[in-house]
Amino acid sequence: MHKFSQFDLKLNIGRLPLIYSLGDLTSIREIFTPEDEDVGRTQLPILPPTSGIISLNDEEIEGYLVETSSPLMFTIREFLQGLDSLMEWKQQSGDRQHSDVAENFAALRRDCMNRLGARLVDVIKQERRLGLYNLFWLTISKYLIGLLDRVIAHRTGKQTKRKLEMLPLITQTFLDAIQQVKRYLQKEDAQQRHYSRYIDEMMLSHLGAAFNYEFSRSVITDQIHVMFPQLSRTNLMECAQQVFQQGNEKYHLGYDDFVNIYSGIRTYIDKRLRSKDPMFCEMAANVMKIPSRNVLNIPVEAILFHPGVISIFAEEIRQLPVKSPTRKKLLFKSSMPQLGDLFAEGTWEFALADYLNFAKDLRRSEIITTLRNRLAFFTPSHQSSSHASSAAESAATGIADRISYRFEKGRIIQDLRNVTLIFLDLRGFTELSAGDITDQVLKQYLYKFFDPVVNIINHFNGVIKTYAGDGILASFGNSKYHVLQAIRASIEVKKFFTLLKNEHKIPFTGMGIGIHTGLVEETYFFSDLESPNLNTVIGLSANLVGRLSSGKTEKKIQIEPHSLKELRDYLEAHDPALSAGSGALAIFEDRLQHVVQAIQSQKNQTASEQAEYQKLSVKVLSGVLNNHGIALSNDTFAHLHAIQQLHEQQVAGTVHYTFFDSVLQEELVLIKAGDATFKGLKGKFPVWGIYAHSEFA
């Protein structure tokens, strides 16, 4: 949730832009901690870490793109229509006779539970501790609000009452669907334990032992975010008027009683804040876990509806004098009645409990609506966007670059997309590990280099995917210019390595960086039952970028002339048929001579190539890549060419492509190194080297 927070300069904290609670991660954790559990051990409600840019009120914000599920929406709409008909039938018949309406509703309810359950099973199986479970219920909640308004739109003037009548049955249906899923998964767990008795429950392992179910439970059971989907500072009383209605089983207070309590509490708190009451500020700060100086800077509503603060000052609030009571004066025991006197004897505590329950629902609902507004629905086009599409096609259509979620059968996270990967490989690590250097000293060298490198990668919006001893795999993919960002990061990492190496701060002999742009598949692994997942990427792109960082030149076996003579002498000594004058030996000697000449020609050509490329840190000799700099795949070069104008130059018979990077304020040069072959991969791979122009000075 921290990705949606904004830094508040007044409070000096990152927080969601909320009114009725502080909105920082600590308060959100507290709000969604069950009353009988320890806040310190409760996990913050999680949502998927992978999001994108969506449009909200003509503004582009970070959020989740969710594909509209027509079957799911149809099923929920049918269920709501059946429920509305059932409510109407009960009012007309008094629930005294059997009807087809009730049977029809029961069938629709089963269908709704079954479809929800089937989707929820898929969600849990693909959860991987990502927050898909919470995102699913936010999606269902958004469906519900839109569909419910349509279903009861014809009940002019009675929509609010009908919603309050329907919500308990809707809530119970959703909760029953969850229980149905749990029973189904328990059967699957029992089957899995035939293979090993040590296999954990699926929900436990996939969601994590510390998963916070309170958020999804609130999405399902709380009223305010359904009754009043858009909360603000100005519409609080309108919201309360909808909730505190006769017939709402959740509250016993009437709207007038709520207004009396709210007005009394507001008067009390406003007075304390205006006078800057040090005792009040200190007590409120302790309860809200903020510095006391911040009490005067937070929205007053965050104090008005903080259950802990109201509970502490409940007795003082009860004794507040009331000048304009709305209740009958017969209840008053003095000429200056107190707030508690507005209620029948022994009912003040129940009235205050209703206010506190409303406050809890309000605070949770504000967070739910804020996050639900980060969901944008879209209807998929009929054009193919299959995973088999080429990287170029995906880049051209933009489909693979838009991460989305789909709560239908099959793959949920549609995150197969074009990214640029870099793999950084240090040279000499293996030799150092096997040498005299201790592991402790080697570790400190790695820290000295890797820690700043992570800062560089993060600065250019890269994400570390894997550490591999002496290597780092990082991904760049959250912007149109991810290729440029990866190149910039690589150039800066190379500069940093060179500085450390020249100052003898690290013992590594060299470094190679590979850069490749293509489609990747995200994977998520578990280390135990509680820790977050371990995220990395797999696929051809991840495989290829590692090969591009290679610095090892494969040496082919070459037969020297003296070895040929030794072979000839050996054959004569061991096979009398091969005498000096025999034709067989002459043919053999002639073929050997051709081999010698071919080898010599190859050596001469290699020497010439090495002289030509001796200044370049990325070379391809006889198909073998030797990278001691930064090597780009042809796909990366093509993507770069598509977004950046390159200038072509002829330098000593070689084509150089150059461009000036406005971020690094430096001219960069691309030179084709040749076509490399990699073991285990079919075909040849064109490889480019990229250099800062200053390297040729």
C-alpha positions as CSV (number, residue, x, y, z in Angstrom):
1,M,0.0,0.0,0.0
2,H,3.0,2.3,0.5
3,K,3.2,2.8,-3.3
4,F,0.0,4.9,-3.2
5,S,1.1,7.1,-0.3
6,Q,2.1,10.7,-0.6
7,F,4.6,12.5,1.6
8,D,2.9,15.0,4.0
9,L,5.3,17.9,4.6
10,K,3.3,19.0,7.7
11,L,3.4,15.7,9.4
12,N,6.7,14.6,7.9
13,I,5.3,11.1,7.0
14,G,4.2,9.2,4.0
15,R,0.4,8.7,4.1
16,L,-2.6,8.0,2.0
17,P,-4.7,11.2,1.4
18,L,-7.3,10.3,4.0
19,I,-9.6,12.4,6.3
20,Y,-10.9,10.1,8.9
21,S,-7.7,8.4,9.8
22,L,-4.0,9.3,9.7
23,G,-3.4,7.1,6.6
24,D,0.2,6.1,7.4
25,L,1.1,2.4,7.3
26,T,1.1,2.1,11.1
27,S,-2.5,3.4,11.4
28,I,-3.7,1.2,8.5
29,R,-2.2,-1.8,10.2
30,E,-3.9,-0.9,13.4
31,I,-7.3,-0.3,11.7
32,F,-7.2,-3.7,10.1
33,T,-6.0,-5.6,13.2
34,P,-8.6,-7.8,14.8
35,E,-9.4,-6.6,18.4
36,D,-8.1,-9.8,20.0
37,E,-4.7,-9.7,18.2
38,D,-1.4,-7.8,18.6
39,V,-0.9,-4.9,16.3
40,G,2.9,-5.5,16.3
41,R,2.4,-9.0,14.9
42,T,-0.3,-8.2,12.4
43,Q,0.7,-8.0,8.7
44,L,-0.1,-4.9,6.8
45,P,-2.9,-5.7,4.3
46,I,-1.2,-6.3,1.0
47,L,-2.1,-5.6,-2.7
48,P,-0.1,-6.8,-5.7
49,P,3.2,-5.1,-6.1
50,T,2.9,-4.9,-9.9
51,S,0.7,-2.1,-11.0
52,G,0.5,0.5,-13.8
53,I,-0.8,3.9,-14.8
54,I,-4.6,4.3,-14.9
55,S,-6.8,7.2,-15.5
56,L,-9.0,8.6,-12.7
57,N,-11.0,11.8,-13.2
58,D,-8.9,12.8,-16.2
59,E,-5.8,12.3,-14.0
60,E,-3.1,9.6,-14.5
61,I,-2.4,7.8,-11.3
62,E,-0.8,4.5,-10.2
63,G,-3.3,1.7,-10.0
64,Y,-4.5,-1.7,-11.3
65,L,-6.0,-2.4,-14.7
66,V,-8.6,-5.1,-14.3
67,E,-10.2,-6.9,-17.2
68,T,-14.0,-6.8,-16.9
69,S,-15.4,-10.3,-16.3
70,S,-18.7,-10.5,-18.1
71,P,-19.7,-14.0,-16.8
72,L,-18.9,-12.9,-13.2
73,M,-20.8,-9.6,-13.5
74,F,-23.8,-11.4,-15.1
75,T,-23.9,-13.9,-12.3
76,I,-23.8,-11.2,-9.6
77,R,-26.4,-9.2,-11.4
78,E,-28.8,-12.2,-11.6
79,F,-28.2,-12.9,-7.9
80,L,-29.0,-9.2,-7.0
81,Q,-32.1,-9.2,-9.1
82,G,-33.3,-12.4,-7.5
83,L,-32.6,-11.0,-4.1
84,D,-34.5,-7.8,-4.9
85,S,-37.5,-9.8,-6.1
86,L,-37.3,-11.9,-2.9
87,M,-37.4,-8.8,-0.7
88,E,-40.4,-7.5,-2.6
89,W,-42.2,-10.8,-2.4
90,K,-41.6,-11.0,1.4
91,Q,-43.0,-7.6,1.9
92,Q,-46.2,-8.4,-0.1
93,S,-46.8,-11.9,1.2
94,G,-45.5,-11.5,4.7
95,D,-43.3,-14.5,4.2
96,R,-46.2,-16.8,4.8
97,Q,-46.4,-18.9,1.7
98,H,-44.1,-20.9,-0.6
99,S,-43.2,-19.2,-3.9
100,D,-41.3,-19.8,-7.1
101,V,-39.5,-16.5,-6.2
102,A,-37.8,-18.1,-3.2
103,E,-36.8,-21.2,-5.2
104,N,-35.5,-19.1,-8.0
105,F,-33.5,-17.0,-5.6
106,A,-32.0,-20.1,-3.9
107,A,-30.8,-21.3,-7.4
108,L,-29.3,-17.9,-8.2
109,R,-27.6,-17.8,-4.9
110,R,-26.0,-21.2,-5.5
111,D,-24.9,-20.2,-8.9
112,C,-23.3,-17.0,-7.5
113,M,-21.5,-18.9,-4.8
114,N,-20.2,-21.5,-7.2
115,R,-18.9,-18.9,-9.7
116,L,-17.3,-16.8,-6.9
117,G,-15.9,-20.0,-5.4
118,A,-14.4,-21.2,-8.7
119,R,-12.7,-17.9,-9.3
120,L,-11.5,-17.7,-5.7
121,V,-9.9,-21.1,-5.9
122,D,-7.9,-19.9,-9.0
123,V,-7.0,-16.7,-7.0
124,I,-5.7,-18.7,-4.1
125,K,-3.7,-21.1,-6.3
126,Q,-2.0,-18.2,-8.0
127,E,-1.8,-16.0,-4.9
128,R,1.9,-16.5,-4.2
129,R,1.6,-13.9,-1.3
130,L,1.0,-11.1,-3.8
131,G,-2.2,-9.7,-2.6
132,L,-4.4,-11.1,-5.4
133,Y,-6.9,-12.3,-2.7
134,N,-7.5,-8.7,-1.6
135,L,-7.5,-7.3,-5.1
136,F,-10.2,-9.9,-6.0
137,W,-12.5,-8.8,-3.3
138,L,-12.0,-5.1,-4.1
139,T,-13.0,-6.0,-7.7
140,I,-16.1,-7.8,-6.5
141,S,-16.9,-4.8,-4.3
142,K,-16.7,-2.5,-7.3
143,Y,-18.9,-4.8,-9.4
144,L,-21.4,-4.9,-6.5
145,I,-21.7,-1.2,-6.1
146,G,-22.4,-0.5,-9.8
147,L,-24.7,-3.5,-10.3
148,L,-26.7,-2.9,-7.0
149,D,-27.5,0.7,-8.1
150,R,-28.8,-0.5,-11.4
151,V,-30.9,-3.3,-10.0
152,I,-32.7,-1.0,-7.5
153,A,-32.8,2.1,-9.7
154,H,-36.5,1.7,-10.3
155,R,-37.3,1.9,-6.6
156,T,-37.5,5.7,-6.5
157,G,-37.1,7.1,-3.0
158,K,-36.6,3.6,-1.5
159,Q,-33.1,2.7,-2.8
160,T,-31.3,3.3,0.6
161,K,-33.8,1.2,2.5
162,R,-33.6,-1.6,0.0
163,K,-29.8,-1.6,0.1
164,L,-29.9,-2.0,3.9
165,E,-32.3,-4.9,3.5
166,M,-30.2,-6.6,0.9
167,L,-26.7,-6.2,2.4
168,P,-26.9,-8.8,5.1
169,L,-27.9,-11.5,2.6
170,I,-25.2,-10.4,0.2
171,T,-22.6,-10.5,2.9
172,Q,-23.7,-13.9,4.1
173,T,-23.6,-15.2,0.5
174,F,-20.0,-14.0,0.0
175,L,-18.9,-15.4,3.4
176,D,-20.6,-18.8,2.6
177,A,-18.7,-18.8,-0.8
178,I,-15.4,-18.5,1.2
179,Q,-16.3,-21.3,3.5
180,Q,-17.2,-23.4,0.4
181,V,-13.7,-22.7,-1.0
182,K,-12.0,-23.6,2.2
183,R,-13.8,-27.0,2.3
184,Y,-12.8,-27.7,-1.3
185,L,-9.2,-26.8,-0.7
186,Q,-9.1,-29.0,2.4
187,K,-10.0,-32.0,0.2
188,E,-7.2,-31.0,-2.2
189,D,-4.8,-30.7,0.8
190,A,-5.7,-34.2,1.9
191,Q,-5.0,-35.6,-1.5
192,Q,-1.6,-33.8,-1.6
193,R,-0.6,-35.4,1.7
194,H,-0.7,-38.8,0.0
195,Y,2.6,-37.7,-1.6
196,S,4.1,-36.2,1.7
197,R,2.6,-35.7,5.1
198,Y,4.7,-32.5,5.5
199,I,2.8,-30.6,2.8
200,D,1.2,-27.5,4.3
201,E,-2.4,-26.3,3.7
202,M,-2.7,-24.5,0.3
203,M,-4.2,-21.3,1.8
204,L,-1.6,-21.3,4.6
205,S,1.3,-21.6,2.2
206,H,0.1,-19.5,-0.7
207,L,-1.3,-16.6,1.3
208,G,1.3,-16.9,4.1
209,A,0.8,-17.7,7.8
210,A,0.7,-14.0,8.7
211,F,-1.9,-13.0,6.0
212,N,-4.3,-10.2,7.1
213,Y,-7.8,-11.4,6.4
214,E,-9.3,-8.4,8.1
215,F,-9.1,-6.3,5.0
216,S,-11.1,-8.6,2.8
217,R,-13.5,-9.3,5.6
218,S,-14.1,-5.6,5.9
219,V,-14.7,-5.3,2.2
220,I,-17.4,-8.0,2.5
221,T,-19.1,-7.0,5.7
222,D,-18.7,-3.2,6.2
223,Q,-21.7,-1.1,5.1
224,I,-20.4,2.5,4.6
225,H,-18.2,1.9,1.5
226,V,-21.2,0.1,-0.2
227,M,-23.9,2.6,0.9
228,F,-21.7,5.6,0.2
229,P,-18.9,4.8,-2.2
230,Q,-17.4,8.3,-2.4
231,L,-16.5,9.7,1.1
232,S,-15.3,13.2,1.7
233,R,-15.1,15.8,4.4
234,T,-18.3,17.5,3.2
235,N,-20.7,14.6,2.9
236,L,-20.2,12.9,6.3
237,M,-23.7,13.8,7.6
238,E,-25.3,12.6,4.4
239,C,-23.5,9.3,4.8
240,A,-24.6,9.0,8.5
241,Q,-28.2,9.8,7.4
242,Q,-28.1,6.8,5.1
243,V,-26.7,4.4,7.6
244,F,-28.6,5.4,10.8
245,Q,-32.0,4.4,9.5
246,Q,-34.7,2.4,11.1
247,G,-34.4,-1.2,10.1
248,N,-30.6,-1.2,9.9
249,E,-29.8,-4.2,12.0
250,K,-26.2,-3.1,12.4
251,Y,-27.0,0.0,14.4
252,H,-29.5,0.9,17.1
253,L,-29.0,4.7,17.1
254,G,-31.2,7.0,15.1
255,Y,-29.8,9.7,13.0
256,D,-30.8,12.5,15.5
257,D,-29.0,10.6,18.3
258,F,-25.9,10.3,16.2
259,V,-26.0,14.1,15.5
260,N,-26.2,14.8,19.2
261,I,-23.2,12.6,20.0
262,Y,-21.1,13.8,17.1
263,S,-21.9,17.5,17.9
264,G,-20.9,17.0,21.5
265,I,-17.6,15.2,20.7
266,R,-16.8,17.8,18.0
267,T,-17.4,20.7,20.5
268,Y,-15.2,19.0,23.1
269,I,-12.3,18.3,20.7
270,D,-12.4,21.7,19.0
271,K,-12.2,23.4,22.4
272,R,-9.2,21.3,23.4
273,L,-7.4,21.9,20.1
274,R,-8.1,25.7,20.1
275,S,-6.7,26.0,23.6
276,K,-3.8,23.7,22.7
277,D,-4.5,21.6,25.8
278,P,-1.2,19.9,26.6
279,M,-2.8,17.0,28.5
280,F,-5.2,16.3,25.6
281,C,-2.6,16.6,22.9
282,E,-0.2,14.3,24.8
283,M,-2.9,11.7,25.4
284,A,-4.1,11.8,21.8
285,A,-0.6,11.6,20.5
286,N,0.2,8.5,22.7
287,V,-3.0,6.8,21.4
288,M,-2.4,7.7,17.8
289,K,1.4,7.0,18.0
290,I,2.4,10.3,16.6
291,P,4.5,13.2,18.0
292,S,2.4,15.5,20.2
293,R,3.3,18.5,18.0
294,N,1.5,16.8,15.1
295,V,-1.9,16.6,16.9
296,L,-2.6,20.2,15.8
297,N,-1.7,19.5,12.2
298,I,-3.8,16.4,11.4
299,P,-7.4,16.6,10.2
300,V,-9.7,17.0,13.2
301,E,-11.9,14.2,11.8
302,A,-9.0,11.8,12.4
303,I,-9.4,12.5,16.1
304,L,-13.2,12.7,16.0
305,F,-13.4,9.1,14.7
306,H,-10.4,7.5,16.4
307,P,-12.0,4.8,18.7
308,G,-9.0,4.9,21.1
309,V,-9.2,8.6,21.7
310,I,-13.0,8.7,22.1
311,S,-12.9,5.8,24.5
312,I,-10.3,7.5,26.8
313,F,-12.3,10.7,27.0
314,A,-15.7,9.0,27.0
315,E,-16.7,10.0,30.6
316,E,-15.8,13.7,29.9
317,I,-17.8,13.6,26.7
318,R,-20.8,12.1,28.5
319,Q,-20.8,15.0,31.0
320,L,-20.7,17.7,28.3
321,P,-23.5,20.3,28.9
322,V,-26.1,20.4,26.2
323,K,-27.7,23.8,25.5
324,S,-30.1,22.8,22.7
325,P,-31.3,19.3,23.3
326,T,-33.3,17.5,20.6
327,R,-34.7,14.9,23.0
328,K,-37.6,15.4,25.5
329,K,-36.6,17.5,28.5
330,L,-38.4,15.0,30.8
331,L,-35.2,12.9,30.6
332,F,-33.1,15.8,32.1
333,K,-32.3,15.7,35.8
334,S,-31.1,19.3,35.9
335,S,-31.6,22.7,34.3
336,M,-28.3,22.2,32.4
337,P,-28.5,18.7,31.0
338,Q,-25.5,16.6,30.0
339,L,-25.0,14.8,26.8
340,G,-25.5,11.4,28.5
341,D,-28.9,12.6,29.8
342,L,-30.2,12.7,26.2
343,F,-30.5,8.9,26.4
344,A,-32.5,6.6,28.5
345,E,-31.0,5.4,31.7
346,G,-28.3,2.7,31.1
347,T,-28.3,3.3,27.3
348,W,-25.5,5.8,27.0
349,E,-22.9,3.0,26.8
350,F,-24.8,1.4,23.9
351,A,-25.2,4.7,22.1
352,L,-21.5,5.4,22.4
353,A,-20.7,1.8,21.2
354,D,-22.7,2.5,18.1
355,Y,-20.8,5.7,17.5
356,L,-17.5,3.8,17.9
357,N,-18.7,1.0,15.5
358,F,-19.6,3.7,13.0
359,A,-16.2,5.2,13.4
360,K,-14.4,1.9,12.8
361,D,-16.6,1.2,9.7
362,L,-15.9,4.8,8.5
363,R,-12.2,4.5,8.9
364,R,-12.0,1.1,7.2
365,S,-14.4,2.2,4.4
366,E,-12.4,5.3,3.6
367,I,-9.3,3.1,3.0
368,I,-11.3,0.6,1.0
369,T,-12.8,3.3,-1.2
370,T,-9.4,5.0,-1.7
371,L,-7.9,1.7,-2.8
372,R,-10.9,0.6,-4.9
373,N,-10.6,3.9,-6.8
374,R,-7.2,2.6,-7.9
375,L,-9.0,0.0,-10.0
376,A,-9.8,0.7,-13.6
377,F,-11.9,-1.8,-15.6
378,F,-11.4,-2.4,-19.3
379,T,-13.0,-4.6,-21.9
380,P,-10.4,-6.7,-23.8
381,S,-10.3,-6.3,-27.6
382,H,-10.8,-9.3,-29.8
383,Q,-7.4,-8.8,-31.4
384,S,-4.9,-11.6,-30.4
385,S,-2.6,-10.8,-27.6
386,S,-1.4,-14.4,-27.1
387,H,1.9,-15.1,-25.4
388,A,3.2,-16.4,-28.7
389,S,3.3,-12.9,-30.2
390,S,6.7,-11.7,-30.9
391,A,8.4,-9.0,-28.8
392,A,8.3,-6.6,-31.7
393,E,4.5,-7.1,-32.2
394,S,3.9,-6.7,-28.4
395,A,6.0,-3.5,-28.4
396,A,4.1,-2.2,-31.4
397,T,0.7,-2.8,-29.9
398,G,1.6,-1.9,-26.4
399,I,-0.4,-4.9,-25.1
400,A,2.5,-6.6,-23.3
401,D,3.5,-3.3,-21.7
402,R,0.1,-2.9,-19.9
403,I,0.1,-5.1,-16.9
404,S,-3.5,-6.2,-16.1
405,Y,-5.4,-8.6,-14.0
406,R,-8.1,-11.0,-15.1
407,F,-10.4,-12.8,-12.7
408,E,-11.5,-15.5,-15.1
409,K,-10.4,-19.1,-15.5
410,G,-6.7,-19.3,-16.3
411,R,-3.9,-16.8,-15.9
412,I,-4.8,-14.0,-13.5
413,I,-1.8,-11.7,-13.7
414,Q,-1.3,-10.6,-17.3
415,D,2.3,-9.5,-16.8
416,L,4.0,-11.0,-19.7
417,R,5.5,-7.8,-21.1
418,N,8.5,-6.2,-22.7
419,V,11.2,-5.3,-20.3
420,T,14.9,-4.6,-20.5
421,L,17.1,-6.8,-18.4
422,I,20.7,-6.2,-17.3
423,F,23.0,-8.9,-15.9
424,L,26.2,-7.8,-14.2
425,D,28.9,-10.3,-13.8
426,L,32.1,-9.7,-11.9
427,R,35.4,-11.3,-13.1
428,G,37.8,-13.1,-10.8
429,F,35.3,-13.9,-8.1
430,T,35.7,-17.7,-8.4
431,E,39.5,-17.4,-8.2
432,L,39.3,-15.1,-5.2
433,S,36.9,-17.5,-3.5
434,A,39.4,-20.4,-4.0
435,G,42.4,-18.3,-3.1
436,D,43.9,-16.9,0.1
437,I,41.3,-14.2,0.7
438,T,38.8,-15.0,3.5
439,D,35.1,-15.2,3.0
440,Q,34.6,-12.3,5.4
441,V,36.9,-10.0,3.4
442,L,35.4,-11.1,0.1
443,K,31.9,-10.3,1.5
444,Q,33.0,-6.8,2.4
445,Y,34.3,-6.3,-1.1
446,L,30.9,-7.4,-2.5
447,Y,29.1,-5.0,-0.2
448,K,31.4,-2.1,-1.2
449,F,30.5,-2.6,-4.8
450,F,26.9,-4.0,-4.8
451,D,25.4,-1.6,-2.3
452,P,26.1,1.5,-4.4
453,V,25.2,-0.4,-7.6
454,V,21.7,-1.0,-6.2
455,N,21.3,2.7,-5.6
456,I,22.3,3.4,-9.2
457,I,19.9,0.8,-10.6
458,N,17.0,2.1,-8.4
459,H,17.7,5.6,-9.4
460,F,17.0,4.7,-13.0
461,N,13.8,2.8,-12.0
462,G,15.4,-0.6,-12.1
463,V,14.3,-3.5,-9.9
464,I,16.8,-6.1,-8.5
465,K,15.5,-9.6,-9.4
466,T,18.3,-11.9,-8.4
467,Y,21.6,-11.9,-6.7
468,A,23.9,-14.7,-7.9
469,G,27.1,-14.6,-5.9
470,D,29.1,-12.4,-8.2
471,G,26.2,-11.2,-10.4
472,I,23.0,-9.1,-10.3
473,L,20.0,-9.5,-12.5
474,A,17.9,-6.3,-12.7
475,S,14.7,-5.4,-14.7
476,F,13.6,-2.1,-16.2
477,G,10.1,-2.0,-17.5
478,N,7.8,0.7,-15.9
479,S,8.2,3.3,-18.6
480,K,8.3,3.6,-22.4
481,Y,12.0,4.4,-22.1
482,H,13.1,1.3,-20.2
483,V,15.8,0.6,-22.7
484,L,17.4,4.0,-22.2
485,Q,17.1,3.6,-18.4
486,A,18.9,0.3,-18.5
487,I,21.7,1.7,-20.6
488,R,22.1,4.7,-18.4
489,A,22.3,2.5,-15.3
490,S,24.9,0.2,-17.0
491,I,27.1,3.2,-18.1
492,E,27.1,4.6,-14.5
493,V,27.8,1.1,-13.0
494,K,30.7,0.7,-15.4
495,K,32.1,4.1,-14.4
496,F,31.8,3.3,-10.7
497,F,33.6,-0.1,-11.2
498,T,36.4,1.6,-13.1
499,L,36.9,4.2,-10.3
500,L,37.0,1.5,-7.6
501,K,39.4,-0.6,-9.7
502,N,41.7,2.3,-10.4
503,E,41.9,3.2,-6.7
504,H,42.6,-0.5,-5.8
505,K,39.4,-0.6,-3.6
506,I,38.2,-3.9,-5.1
507,P,40.2,-7.0,-6.2
508,F,37.9,-8.1,-9.1
509,T,39.8,-8.3,-12.4
510,G,36.9,-7.0,-14.5
511,M,33.2,-6.8,-15.2
512,G,30.8,-7.6,-18.0
513,I,27.3,-6.3,-18.3
514,G,24.7,-7.8,-20.7
515,I,21.5,-6.0,-21.8
516,H,18.6,-7.6,-23.5
517,T,15.0,-6.5,-24.2
518,G,12.3,-9.0,-24.6
519,L,9.3,-10.8,-22.9
520,V,9.8,-12.1,-19.4
521,E,7.8,-14.3,-17.1
522,E,7.6,-13.3,-13.4
523,T,8.0,-16.1,-10.9
524,Y,7.4,-16.1,-7.1
525,F,8.9,-18.6,-4.7
526,F,8.5,-19.1,-0.9
527,S,11.3,-19.5,1.6
528,D,9.0,-20.3,4.6
529,L,5.4,-19.8,5.8
530,E,5.7,-16.2,6.8
531,S,8.2,-14.4,4.6
532,P,7.2,-12.5,1.5
533,N,7.8,-14.3,-1.8
534,L,11.1,-14.2,-3.6
535,N,10.6,-12.7,-7.0
536,T,12.6,-13.3,-10.2
537,V,12.1,-13.7,-13.9
538,I,12.5,-16.7,-16.2
539,G,12.5,-17.4,-19.9
540,L,14.7,-17.0,-22.9
541,S,15.3,-13.3,-22.2
542,A,16.6,-14.0,-18.7
543,N,18.8,-16.8,-20.2
544,L,20.1,-14.6,-23.0
545,V,21.0,-11.6,-20.9
546,G,23.2,-13.8,-18.7
547,R,25.1,-15.1,-21.8
548,L,25.6,-11.5,-23.0
549,S,27.7,-10.8,-19.9
550,S,30.1,-13.6,-20.7
551,G,33.8,-12.8,-20.6
552,K,35.2,-16.2,-21.4
553,T,36.7,-16.9,-24.8
554,E,36.4,-20.5,-25.8
555,K,39.8,-21.9,-27.0
556,K,39.7,-24.3,-29.9
557,I,42.2,-27.2,-30.0
558,Q,44.9,-26.4,-32.6
559,I,47.5,-29.0,-33.9
560,E,51.0,-27.6,-34.2
561,P,53.4,-28.9,-36.9
562,H,55.7,-30.7,-34.5
563,S,52.7,-32.5,-33.2
564,L,51.9,-33.7,-36.8
565,K,55.5,-35.0,-37.1
566,E,55.2,-36.9,-33.9
567,L,51.9,-38.4,-35.2
568,R,53.6,-39.5,-38.5
569,D,56.5,-41.1,-36.7
570,Y,54.1,-43.0,-34.4
571,L,52.1,-44.3,-37.3
572,E,55.2,-45.5,-39.2
573,A,56.4,-47.3,-36.1
574,H,53.2,-49.1,-35.3
575,D,51.9,-49.8,-38.8
576,P,54.4,-51.4,-41.3
577,A,51.9,-50.9,-44.2
578,L,52.5,-47.1,-43.9
579,S,56.1,-47.0,-45.2
580,A,57.8,-43.9,-46.4
581,G,57.1,-44.6,-50.0
582,S,53.5,-45.8,-49.7
583,G,50.7,-43.9,-51.3
584,A,48.5,-44.1,-48.2
585,L,51.0,-42.2,-46.1
586,A,51.5,-39.6,-48.9
587,I,47.8,-38.9,-49.0
588,F,47.7,-38.7,-45.2
589,E,50.6,-36.2,-45.2
590,D,49.0,-34.1,-47.8
591,R,45.7,-33.9,-45.8
592,L,47.7,-33.0,-42.7
593,Q,49.5,-30.3,-44.6
594,H,46.1,-28.8,-45.6
595,V,45.0,-28.9,-41.9
596,V,48.2,-27.1,-40.9
597,Q,47.7,-24.4,-43.5
598,A,44.0,-23.9,-42.5
599,I,45.0,-23.6,-38.8
600,Q,47.7,-21.1,-39.6
601,S,45.3,-19.1,-41.7
602,Q,42.8,-19.1,-38.9
603,K,45.4,-17.9,-36.4
604,N,46.5,-15.1,-38.7
605,Q,42.9,-14.0,-39.2
606,T,42.3,-14.1,-35.4
607,A,45.4,-12.1,-34.8
608,S,44.2,-9.5,-37.3
609,E,40.8,-9.3,-35.7
610,Q,42.3,-9.0,-32.2
611,A,44.5,-6.1,-33.4
612,E,41.4,-4.4,-35.0
613,Y,39.3,-4.7,-31.9
614,Q,42.0,-4.3,-29.2
615,K,40.5,-1.0,-27.9
616,L,36.9,-2.4,-27.7
617,S,35.7,-4.1,-24.5
618,V,33.0,-6.1,-26.3
619,K,34.3,-8.5,-29.0
620,V,33.0,-11.4,-30.9
621,L,35.8,-13.6,-32.3
622,S,34.9,-16.7,-34.3
623,G,31.4,-16.6,-32.9
624,V,32.6,-16.4,-29.3
625,L,31.6,-13.4,-27.2
626,N,34.2,-11.8,-24.9
627,N,32.6,-9.0,-22.9
628,H,34.5,-6.8,-20.5
629,G,32.2,-3.9,-21.0
630,I,28.5,-3.5,-21.9
631,A,27.0,-5.8,-24.5
632,L,23.6,-5.2,-26.1
633,S,21.4,-7.7,-27.9
634,N,20.1,-6.9,-31.3
635,D,16.6,-6.7,-29.8
636,T,17.7,-4.0,-27.4
637,F,19.4,-2.1,-30.3
638,A,16.2,-2.3,-32.3
639,H,14.1,-0.9,-29.4
640,L,16.6,1.8,-28.8
641,H,16.6,2.8,-32.5
642,A,12.8,3.0,-32.4
643,I,12.7,5.6,-29.6
644,Q,16.1,7.4,-30.0
645,Q,17.5,9.0,-33.1
646,L,20.9,7.5,-33.9
647,H,23.5,9.1,-36.1
648,E,25.5,6.8,-38.4
649,Q,29.2,7.4,-38.9
650,Q,32.0,5.5,-40.7
651,V,35.1,5.2,-38.5
652,A,38.1,3.2,-39.9
653,G,35.8,1.0,-42.0
654,T,33.4,0.4,-39.1
655,V,29.9,1.8,-38.7
656,H,29.4,3.7,-35.4
657,Y,26.0,4.7,-34.2
658,T,26.0,7.7,-31.8
659,F,23.5,9.7,-29.8
660,F,23.7,12.3,-27.1
661,D,21.9,11.3,-23.9
662,S,20.3,14.3,-22.2
663,V,20.2,12.6,-18.7
664,L,23.9,11.5,-18.6
665,Q,24.9,14.6,-20.6
666,E,27.2,12.4,-22.6
667,E,27.6,11.1,-26.1
668,L,27.2,7.3,-26.4
669,V,28.6,5.1,-29.1
670,L,27.2,1.8,-30.4
671,I,29.5,-0.6,-32.4
672,K,28.4,-4.0,-33.7
673,A,30.8,-6.6,-32.2
674,G,29.6,-9.5,-34.4
675,D,27.3,-12.5,-34.4
676,A,27.8,-14.7,-31.3
677,T,26.8,-18.3,-30.8
678,F,25.8,-19.5,-27.3
679,K,25.8,-23.1,-26.1
680,G,22.3,-24.5,-25.8
681,L,20.7,-21.8,-28.0
682,K,20.1,-22.2,-31.7
683,G,21.2,-19.7,-34.2
684,K,23.4,-16.7,-34.2
685,F,22.9,-13.6,-32.0
686,P,24.1,-10.2,-33.2
687,V,25.8,-8.4,-30.4
688,W,26.5,-4.7,-30.0
689,G,28.9,-2.9,-27.6
690,I,28.0,0.4,-26.1
691,Y,30.6,2.9,-24.9
692,A,30.8,6.4,-23.5
693,H,32.5,8.6,-26.1
694,S,35.1,9.5,-23.6
695,E,36.4,6.0,-23.7
696,F,37.9,6.6,-27.1
697,A,39.7,9.8,-26.1
